[in-house]
Amino acid sequence: MQFLCLITIGLFVAGPAIDPAFDLWADASVQDRLGEAEQIYRRDGPEAALPLFDQLVTEIQAGGDIVQHGIAVGFVGEIHWRLGNYEQAGEWLNRALALKRQAGDRLQQGKTLNVLGLLSWDLGDYDRAKAYFRQGADIAAELGDNRLAAAILNNLSLVHDELGDYHVSLEQYARVLKLYDSVDFPRGEGDTLGNIGGVHLILGHYEEALDYYQKALAISEQLNSKPSMSQDHGNMALCYLGLGQADTALEHFELAISLSVKTGMRQDEAFWLRGKGNALIRKGRYDKGLESHRAALAIYRQLGGKTELIEALHNMGELNLLLGDSRSAGAYYQKAIKLSREIGLSRGITFNLIALGELQERQGLFEEAAALYRQALQRAKETGEMSNWSLSLLHLARTHQAQKRFDQASDETEQALEIAREIGAAGLQTQAFYIHADVHRMQGFYDKALEGFSHTISVLGKTPDTDLQWRALYGKGLVYVEVGDTTAAISSLKSAIVVIEGVRDRLREERYRAGYVQDKYQVYVDLVRLQLATGQQEDAFSTAERLRSKSYFDLI
């Protein structure tokens, strides 16, 4: 059973807080130009501002003002970090730190240490990131600067998010909001509200997360900050996807992608491309979804961000598994787990353990699959990742169903459904409805099975998931066979085939067209048998011919 909860893999674009406040400088014209360049940076994004800061670096260096030189160089480094040019960012930021230390400017040193921490966070070097943030925090405490202290504590909390320390990060974000409130800094408040939303998103609390993102968007729009609006729209899209509202999610993803392209923020662009791909997959548009994921993966590989690369590798694995290429899927998952262990990304290990378990399950290795699911379940419980907790239980239920341990499967499905309802995860709830119905079918409780399949199909009309849809229609058809309603069985199986071929016909790559149907051909076989049994020879011949088309022939 393929569960399309790619977005559970939990990933969001957090809004780091960078305090750009300037002191007054003797040379008003340079100060004004620095201020203007900064405004363009905050409003229109890093790409528009980079040429201005490059020019300022050259002019200020010629004038010999080391303080202003350090500030301008620091902005160039920060912009390269925003653009995903990590190697260049490191060079410029370290150069800026040296200049600011030479000038003895402690406040500016703290700001650069803050950005160096963010750079290390993106590169997956969490120990170094924490070291930079702590150095910056010491300076903020020394100077009594609440704005800098809040920015650094906010960003340190991002590291705790990556390591699964969500209770710690939520407590720290609450302190950050109080600090920002004391200095009246709405941009920092908006970033922090977005990050709190991000924790709730990771934990599967979609409605709570959406509320925080909407508040953050209101601040971003008030400040006319295109980079922040891109992040807010994209994160709202992730919430809508988690709530099963794929069309609304796509609208927000498109806004997020457009804004990130305009501002030159390629890392954000890649992230929203992945989200868009997942939404398209929900709607059965695997070809377009694959295009989006490939584009995102190419950007991540170019930029070198490890955390994002792990998530992109997982998404590609999920998609390849869905399309029948198990070998490629396994390779993506193994790469993702290896990289997750290297950088200590806890949730990266968890959701890829679930994925590897599904590979074992598809090969009929149910005990091996269950062992992997139990590992993932334990990790999810320890970190409080509710969506992965529910997903692990659903996979265990499917494994135990295959082993005819029906009571255990039902109990695990009930637990998963309770969690899914608690966090408002419509997709997980629908999967639980389907598994319940299929367990009832195998137990011979046909009335309950029909009710469950019908409910699943009804819900899927509001939250499209083509993979689950054809399975529910097929299950319903099998129940009708058992109760002797052949006419209803044929109708249900035909509907399942319509869904299958609706997806298959949109796939352009032949290997995926063939691979997609490898676990679905039994629907055709069962339909042919029913049609022959009821004297519908011509219809049976037509169904058989469709089964013998080139893709199916290659597969068989």
N, C-alpha and C positions, 0 to 999 in steps of 0.2 A: 504493500500500500504506500503510495507516494503522498506525503503531506506537504502541501505547498504553503508553508509558513516561513518563507524565506526571510520575511521581514522580521521572524522571531529571533532569527539570529541576532536580533537585537541591535543594531548599529544605528547612531545619530550623529549629525554634525553639531558639535557643541560650540557655543559662542564664547571664546576666550576673551578676557577683559584686559585691555591694554590702556593704561592711563597716559594720554598724550599731552598733558598740561604743560605749557611753556612758562618759563619765567620771563620777565621783561629784560630785553637786551639793550645795550647802548645804541646799537645801530638799528634804528626803527625800520628802515627800508628792508633790511634782511629779515628782521623779525616779522614784518608784514608778509613777506614772500614765503617764509616758512609757514606762517599761519594759513595763507591762501592755499599752499600746496597740501597742507594737512586737511583743510576743508574739502578739497577735491578728492583726496584719498578716502575720507570717511563717507562722502556723499556718493562718488562715482566709482570708487574702487581702486585697487592698487595699480592696475595697468595704466589708467589715465594719469596717475600721480607720479609714476616712476621717472619719466623724462624730466619733470620739474625738479625732483629731488636730486637726480643725477647732475643737472645743471647747477643747482645750489651747492652741491659738494665741491664742484670744480671752482666756483667763484669764491666760496668761503675759505677753501684751502689756500687760494692765492692771497686772500686778505690776512691770513694768519690768526684768525680767531679760533682758538682750540675748542672753546666751549660750544660755539655754534657748529663748528666742524663735526664734533662728536655727535651732536643732535641730528644733523643732516645724514651722516653716515649711518646712524642708528635707524633712521627711517628707511633708508635704502635696504638695509638688512631685513627690517620687518616686512617690507613690501615683497622682497624675494621669498620670504617665508610664506606670505599670503598667496603668492603665485605658485608655490610648490617647488621653487628653485632652491632646494634644501642646501646643496653644497655652497652655492653662492651666498645664501642667507647666513650660513655659519661663518664664512670668511668676513663678510661685512659686519656682522654683529660682534665678532671678536675684535675686529678693528675698532669699532665704536666703543667697546668696553675699555680697550687700552687708552683711547683718547680721553674718555671721561675720567678714568683713573688718573691720568696725567694732569687733567684739569682740576682734580680734587672734587668733582661734582658728585656727591653721594646720591642725590635723588636720581640723577640721570643714570648712574650705575645700576641702581635698583630696577629702573625701567628696562634696561638692556638685559639684565639677568633674568627678568621676567620673560622676555621674548626668547631668550636662549633656552629657558625651561620649556616653553611651548614647542620650540623646534625639536628638542630632545624627546618630548612627548610624542610628536608626530613620527619620529624615527623609531619609536618603540624602546628607547633607552630610558626607562622609567626611573632608575636609580639616579642617573645624571640629571634628569628633569627635576626630581625632588631636591637634589643638592642645589641646583640653581635657584629654585623657588625659596628654599630656606635661607640662602644667602641674601636674596632680595628681601625676604620678610624681616631679617635682622636689621637691614638698612631702614625699612619702613618703620620698625619699632623704635630704632635709634632717633629717627627724625620726627616721630609722632605723626606720620602722614597716613591718614585713614584711607585715602583714595588708593594709594599704592598698596597698602596692606590688604585692602579688599580685593584688588585686582590679582594679587599674588595668591591669596587664599582661595579665590575662585579657581584659579588655574591649577593649584595644587590638588583641589578637589577633583579635577578632571582625571588626574592620575589615579586617585582612589577609585573613580568610576571604572577605569580600565582594569584595575586589579580586583574588581568585584566588591570593594569596601563601600557599599552604597549607604549604609547607616552613617558611616563617618562623613561621607561627602554631603549627604543631606543636612547633617548637623552643621557642617562648615558653610554650606550655601546660606543657611538661615543667618549665620553670623555675618556673612558677606552682605546680605540685604540690609542689615542694620547699619553696617559701616557705610554703605553707599547712601543710605537715607540720611546719615549725619552730615554728608558733604554735598547732598543734592546733585547726584551724578546719574541722570536717567539712562544714559547709554550703558553704564556698568550694570544698573539695575535690570535693564532689558536682557543683557547677556546672561546674568545670573538666573533670571526667571526661565530663560531658554534652557539653561543647564539643569535646573531642577526638573523641568519638563522632560529632559533627556533621561534622567534617572527613572522617572515613572514610565517612560517609553521602554527602556530596557527591561523593566520589571513587568511589562505588559499591562500597566495601568493606563490604558489609552485615553479614556475620557479625562482623567486628571492631567495627563500630559498635554492634551489638546487645550485645556483651559490655560495652562501656563504659557504655551506657545502663542495663543491668541493675545494674551496680555503683552508678551514680548513684541509681537507684531505691531500692536498699537503704539508702542514706544518707538519702534523702528520707523514707522510711517510718520510719526511726529517729528523725528529727527531727519527724515528723508534720506535714510541710510540704505542704499541699494544692497550692499553686502549683507547687512543684517536682515533685510527683508527677504533676500534669497534663502538664508538659513531658516527663517521663521516659516516661510511658505513650504519649504521642503520638509521640515519637521512636522508641520501640520499634515502634510500629505501622508507621512508615515503613520500618523495616528489614524487617519481616515482609512488607510489600507488595513491596519490592524482591526478596525471596527467593521471591516467588510464592505466599505464604500469605495470601490475601485474607481468609479468614474470621477467622484469628487477628488480622490487622491491624484488622479492623472491631471486634473485641472491645476492643482497646486504644484505638482512636479513640473509642469510646463512653465509656470511662472518662475519657479526656483531656478530652472535651467537657463531660462532667458536672462534673468538677472545676473546669474553667475558668469554667463558668457560675456555680457556687457561689461562686467567689472574685471574680467580676466582671471577669475578665481577658478582655476582648472581643477583643483582638488574638490571644491564644492560641486563643480559641474559633474565630475565623475560620480560623486556620491548620489546626486539626484538622478543621474542616468541609471544607476543601479535600481533606485527606487522606482523609477518609471518602468524599467524592465520587469520588475516584480509585479507591478500593477497590470501590465500588458499580459503577463503570463496568467494572472488570475482570470483574465477575460478570454483566455485561449489564444492570444496572439503571440505564439511562441517564436515566430520568425522575427517579429519586431522586438520582442523581449530579448532574444539572443543578440540582436544588433546592439541594443543598449548596453547589455552586460559586456560585450566584447569591447565596445568603445570605452567603457569605464575601466576595464582591466588594462587596456593599453595606456590610458592616462596614468594609472597608479604605478605601473611598471616604469614609466618614464620619470615620474616624480620621485619614486623611492620610499613612499610612506608605507610602513610595514603593517600597522593596524588596519588601515583601509584595504591593503592588498590581501590580508587574511580574509576579510569579509567578501571581497570580490572573488577570490578563489573558491570560497564556499558557495557563493551564488552560482558560479559557473558549474560547479560540481552538481548542485541540485538540478540545474537545467539539463545538463547532460544525462543525468540519471532519469529524469522525466522523459527525455527523448530516446531512451533506450541504449545509451552509450555508457554502460556500467564501468568499463575499463577507464575511460577518460574521467568519469566522475570520481572513482577511487583515487586516481592520481591527484586530482584537485584537492580532495579532502586530506590526503596524506601531506601534501605540501602545506596546507593551511594549519594542520595540527603541529607540524614540525616548526613552522614559523611562530605559532602561538606559544609553544614551549620555550622557544629561544627568547622571546620578549616578555614572557610571563602573563600573557593575556588569557585570563581564566575562562571567560565566556567563549573565546575562540575555540578552546579545547572542548567545552561542553557541547556546543551545537555541532561540531564536527564529529564528536563521538556518536551523537544521534544519527548523523548521516552515514557513518561507517557501519553502524548497526543495521541501517536499512539495506545496505549492500549485502550484508550477511543474510538478512531476512529474505531477500529476493532469491538467494541461492538455496533457500531451504535450510540454512544453518541457524535454526531458531535458538538453540542454547547460546551459541556465540553472539547472536544478535541481542538476546536478552541481557547477557552480561554487559555489553556495551551500553544498552539503555539504562541499566541499573547504575552504572558509573555516572552517566549523564544526570540521572535523577538525583543522585546523592549530591553532586556538585551544584545542581540548581537549587536544591533545598538549602544547602549551606550558604549560598549567596543571595537567596531570595528572588531568583529569576523566575517569576511566576509563569511566564509563557513557556519557557523551556521545561519547567516542572510539569505543566499540563501536557506538553508535547511528548515528553519522555513517557508519561503514563499511557498516553494513547498508543504509542509504539509498542510498549509492553503488552497492552491489551491485544493488539493485533497478533503479536507473537504467541500469546497464550491462547488466543482463539484458534490459530493454526494448529496448535498442539491439543486442541479440544479440551482445554482447561477453562471451561466457559464461566464458571463462578468467579474465578480470579479475573478473567477478562472483563466481566461485567462490573466488578468492584473497582477495577482500575479506571474503567471508562467513566463511572460515576464520580470518582475523585477528580478526574481530569475535567469533566463537565462543570463541576462545582467551582473549580479554580477559574475556568474560562468565563463562567458567568460573573464571578467576582471581579474580574479585570475587564469585562466587557469585550472579550475577544470573540467576535462573531465567527470567524473562520474556524477556530478551535472548537467552538460549540457545535458547529455543523459537522465537523469530523466525528465528534463524539456521538451525535445523533446517528450518523451512518454506521459506526462500529456497533452501537447498541442494536440497530436493526439487523445487521449482518450476523451478529451473535445469535439473536432470536431465530433467524432463518436456519442457521446450522443446528439449533436446538429443536427445531420443529414447531416453534411458537409462531405460526404463520400470521395470525391476526396482528400480533404485536410487531412482527417484522414488516408487514405491509404498512401499518400505521407509521412506523419509524422511517421507512424509505420514502413514503409520501411526504412526511414532514420535512425530510432532508431535501427533497426535490423542490418543495415549496419555498424553503428558506433560500436555496441556491438561486431562485429567481431574483432575489434581492441582493445576494452576495455571490456573484458568479465565480465558480470554480469548476472549469470544464472537466478536470480530471476526476473530481469527486462526483460530478453530475452523471457522467456515463456509468460510473460504478454503481451509483444508487439506482439508476434506471435498469441496469443489468440485474442487480440484486432483486429488484421488484419483479422483473420478468421471471427469474428463477422461482420466486415464491408462487407466482401465478401457475407455473408448470406443476408445482407440487400440489396445489389445491384444485387442479384440473381445469383452470380457465385459460385454455389455449389461445383464444382470441386476444385476451388482455396481455398474455405473455408475448405473443408476436408483436403487438403494438409497442410494448415496452422495450423489447430488444431492438426494434427498428428505430425507436427514438434514441437509444444508446448509440447506435451506429451513426445516426445523423450527427450527434455531438462529436464522435470520434473522427469522422471524415471532415467535419467542419474545421477541426484543428489541423488534421493531416494535410488537407488541400492547401493550407496557407504556408506550409513548410517548403522552402525552396531547395534545401540541401537534401539530396537523395538518401544519404545515410541516416538522416533524421526521420525522413518520411518512412523508411523501412523500420527503423528502431522504435519509432513511436508506437507502432501497432504490435510489437512483439508480445505484450502481455494483454492484448485485446482481441486476438483472432478467435478466441473461444466464443466470443459473442456471435460472430458470423457462423461458426460451426453449429451452435445451438439453434440459431435462427433457421438455418438450412434444414436441420432435423425436424423442427416443428412444422415448417412449410411442407416438407415431404409427407409428414405424418397426417397432415390435414388435406392432402391432395393438391396443394398449390405448387405443382411442378415448375411452372414457368417462373414463379417468384423465387423458388428455391434455386433454379438455374441462374437467375439474375444475381442472387446473393452470392452464389458460388463463384460466378465470373468476377464479381467485385473482389472476392477473396483472392482470386488468381491473378489480379493485376500485377504489374511488374514489381512494385514494392513488396507485395505480399509474397510473390513467387521467390524473389531474392531471399526474403527472410526464411521461408519454409525450406 
